[in-house]
Every structure is written in structure tokens, then in C-alpha cells.
């Protein structure tokens, strides 16, 4: 997938934020920093909000 190609370059730099979105798609296809966002109102989403950053879950 494209995120693997991007990660090769973007993970070389500290604190780089990246995301991509393809128009007219469902939120199941969203990725932020290569991670699929957690379900709304979940503990993982609350952790993302508290950290103000995407976190693996």
C-alpha cells in the first residue's frame, strides 16, 4: 500500500505528521500517520484525543 512507500521516507524525521484521505470514501478507509482511527467514543479514541496524536491500539 502507499503508506508503506511513504513511511520509508517520513519515518526518517522526528515529529513528522502525515495523513491521506481519498474523497467520497467511508471513514473505514481513513488513515492518520498510517493508522486507522479507532471507533468513535472508544477508549482508544479518548487516548488519541488526550495525546493529541495517533497511537497504535
Buried (B, 14 or more C-beta within 10 A) or exposed (E): EEBEEBBEEBEEEEEEEBEEEEEEEEEEEBBBBBBEBBEEEEEBBEBBEEEEEBEEB
